[in-house]
C-alpha cells in the first residue's frame, strides 16, 4: 500500500465515522444536555434532588431532567 493509498483510506474512514448515522438526530436533544455548575456536588454529600440520600454523581441535577 502506498502512502497516498493509506492517506485516502484514512480520509475515507474519518469521513464515514464523522457523518451521522441515518437513524440518529442531526443535533442532540436539549433534554440530554448537561448544565455547567459553579460547584458540582461532591460524592456522598446530600443529593440536590433527594437530600435524604447521598449524591452518587448520577448527573440528574445538572441535566434537564433526563
KEFIKE-424247 format. One record per residue (C-alpha): residue in one letter; x, y, z. Coordinates in pm, 1 decimal. Example, Ala and Ser with C-alpha at 12.3 -4.5 7.8 and 13.67 -1.06 7.14 Angstrom:
BEGIN
<residu A&east 1230.0&north -450.0&up 780.0>
<residu S&east 1367.0&north -106.0&up 714.0>
END
This chain:
BEGIN
<residu X&east 0.0&north 0.0&up 0.0>
<residu X&east 142.6&north 333.8&up -99.4>
<residu X&east 140.5&north 642.0&up 120.6>
<residu X&east -124.1&north 806.0&up -99.9>
<residu X&east -348.2&north 496.6&up -76.2>
<residu X&east -308.5&north 492.9&up 300.9>
<residu X&east -397.6&north 862.9&up 324.0>
<residu X&east -705.5&north 805.4&up 107.8>
<residu X&east -812.3&north 514.3&up 328.8>
<residu X&east -770.1&north 720.7&up 647.0>
<residu X&east -971.3&north 1007.7&up 496.0>
<residu X&east -1247.1&north 765.7&up 393.2>
<residu X&east -1271.5&north 615.2&up 741.6>
<residu X&east -1274.4&north 958.1&up 910.6>
<residu X&east -1542.9&north 1084.6&up 673.0>
<residu X&east -1762.4&north 778.9&up 722.9>
<residu X&east -1740.3&north 799.7&up 1101.9>
<residu X&east -1794.2&north 1174.4&up 1117.0>
<residu X&east -2122.5&north 1155.1&up 927.5>
<residu X&east -2428.6&north 1097.6&up 1148.7>
<residu X&east -2597.6&north 761.1&up 1122.4>
<residu X&east -2930.2&north 783.4&up 933.5>
<residu X&east -3124.6&north 689.1&up 1247.8>
<residu X&east -2951.7&north 949.9&up 1465.7>
<residu X&east -3069.1&north 1305.8&up 1504.4>
<residu X&east -2858.0&north 1568.1&up 1336.4>
<residu X&east -2849.8&north 1771.0&up 1659.7>
<residu X&east -2852.6&north 1633.4&up 2013.6>
<residu X&east -3168.8&north 1692.0&up 2212.9>
<residu X&east -3152.6&north 1976.1&up 2464.2>
<residu X&east -3310.3&north 1744.3&up 2720.2>
<residu X&east -2987.6&north 1542.3&up 2730.8>
<residu X&east -2754.9&north 1839.3&up 2770.6>
<residu X&east -2554.4&north 1886.9&up 3089.8>
<residu X&east -2568.3&north 2225.7&up 3258.1>
<residu X&east -2249.6&north 2388.9&up 3381.1>
<residu X&east -2248.1&north 2424.6&up 3757.9>
<residu X&east -2021.4&north 2653.1&up 3956.7>
<residu X&east -1951.2&north 2384.6&up 4217.4>
<residu X&east -2056.6&north 2025.8&up 4141.9>
<residu X&east -2199.1&north 1828.8&up 4432.5>
<residu X&east -1928.0&north 1608.7&up 4585.8>
<residu X&east -1997.0&north 1234.4&up 4600.6>
<residu X&east -2150.3&north 1131.9&up 4932.8>
<residu X&east -2286.1&north 1475.5&up 5021.1>
<residu X&east -2666.8&north 1518.2&up 5028.7>
<residu X&east -2825.4&north 1487.0&up 4686.2>
<residu X&east -2969.4&north 1811.7&up 4547.4>
<residu X&east -3286.4&north 1633.2&up 4432.0>
<residu X&east -3328.4&north 1385.6&up 4722.1>
<residu X&east -3143.0&north 1531.8&up 5025.0>
<residu X&east -3209.5&north 1222.5&up 5239.7>
<residu X&east -2973.4&north 1016.4&up 5018.7>
<residu X&east -2609.3&north 1071.5&up 4931.9>
<residu X&east -2501.6&north 1205.5&up 4594.8>
<residu X&east -2388.2&north 927.2&up 4362.1>
<residu X&east -2288.3&north 1158.5&up 4075.0>
<residu X&east -2581.1&north 1046.7&up 3851.9>
<residu X&east -2595.0&north 1388.1&up 3683.1>
<residu X&east -2972.3&north 1439.6&up 3714.9>
<residu X&east -2929.7&north 1772.7&up 3892.5>
<residu X&east -2705.8&north 1908.2&up 3614.4>
<residu X&east -2929.9&north 1793.2&up 3329.8>
<residu X&east -3267.9&north 1898.4&up 3200.4>
<residu X&east -3429.8&north 1611.8&up 3391.1>
<residu X&east -3344.8&north 1310.4&up 3173.2>
END
